[in-house]
Amino acid sequence: MSTSGPNSQSPIRLFPPGFLWGAATASYQIEGATTEDGRGPSIWDTFSRQPGAVWNGDTGDVACDHYHRMEEDLDLLGELGVTAYRFSVAWPRIQPTGKGPANQRGLDFYHRLVDGLRARRIEPTLTLYHWDLPQALEDEGGWCVRDTAERFAEYVDIVARALGSDVERWITLNEPWCSSWLGYGAGQHAPGVRDIGKAAAANHHLLLAHGMAVPILRSAVPGAKVGITLNLGDERPGSEHELDVAAAERADGNLNRLFLEPVFHGRYPEDMLAHYAKADPGFSVVREGDLALISQPLDFLGVNYYFPSTVVDESRATEARLAGYFVAPIEMFPDLHVRSLETPGRDKTAMDWEIQASGLTSLLVRIRDEYTTLPIYITENGAAFDDYVDPNGRVLDANRVAYLQEHISAVHDALDAGVNVQGYFVWSLLDNFEWSFGYSRRFGIVWVDFPTGTRLTKQSYHWYRDTIRANSVEYATSIGSS
Ligand code: IFM
């Protein structure tokens, strides 16, 4: 079977046989049942109760009630036809205080999930940490202290021994940038700390936890495929001015290189170490041998991509406004002296994220050229839109269909360019708890009526099912993709 190239006559782009089609979720965002069967509190249970931390005071207490509706959700996956499902294990279900013996009832829940997937011939892809740190560990310093990485290694050992016979593909961490820089730097995520020195220390301890987990997984699960999922972006300067080019370099350093370089090259980028030289404790927490642990060989890289960024030096924000840009009101890089721009006229999602699928292709090509030729899975990609149930009882989310079509086409462009992409997971199967945005942002291809928990498949669910069946996409490009 051959794949059609970008200039071929046919708009239909076939994917290679065996290309993995998946859907992704995360424990705190969908499970609910936060006090059931021995689960301990996580940092998100605490943070979501802080006044003003989460939109509308929403919490994950009930979420999609997946804990009780697992069979229904498994059926949705089965009917969708995915070949893989990416979910995360909630650490506080397994070790309620982050240490000590395993809570069997917590493990049983994931046993049932994995069995249900296997029965439907869906490959489980298990993420060990998707942000729900046991609160008891946060009380002892959280990711700012080295001990949390040691505790993580013990937790990984428990999960690997319990589920290893049924799970082949393991992801150590989801988006450690968010855990460290949003959680401890910007304070937008749990635990809501605003301290750059702590964020940098968390960055390192998260990567250390990843490094410690790899050999544990390899020894507990023979044949395990082990990787890490990073949220990466295409950071572009708003102009050719040297200050803006340097600003984009800093944004790239923080978001991309602080993770890619240690994992694939065994070092932190010099410019970032210099930038955070005065941060306390910052990267002074790095010990001899840590980077060797962090850069152990992996089996794949998980890439989460949502939007590209255009940035300028903060001193040039006025110039950028005069040049026609909007300057984003909330800065995602609070310590970098950059300002993020929004390009007028470019389509955006309900998150205010610009839509530009070509950023995914260029990111994938860059990863191949500069970091690794390992298999890559797009472990998350998707969009929030202001969906609604129409009078005929349908959710016609044509904008999400277009987004997915453009981004899956962009993945195909990367394949054409020789990048070793082996799978794509849509974010998300279900509308869910979107962190500090609570339930106000819907990313699902399945609508969830939160008061009742009722599920309703959206137009995008049916479109994705057809795409999976055909193992192809009708080629589409997004605005600004040339
Ligand atoms: O919902 C999140 C997910 O938990 C991590 N990646 C980004 C998604 C959308 O914001």
Boltz pocket constraint, residues with backbone or C-beta under 6 A from the ligand:
constraints:
  - pocket:
      binder: B
      contacts: [[A, 26], [A, 29], [A, 175], [A, 304], [A, 380], [A, 427], [A, 433], [A, 434], [A, 435], [A, 443]]
      max_distance: 6.0
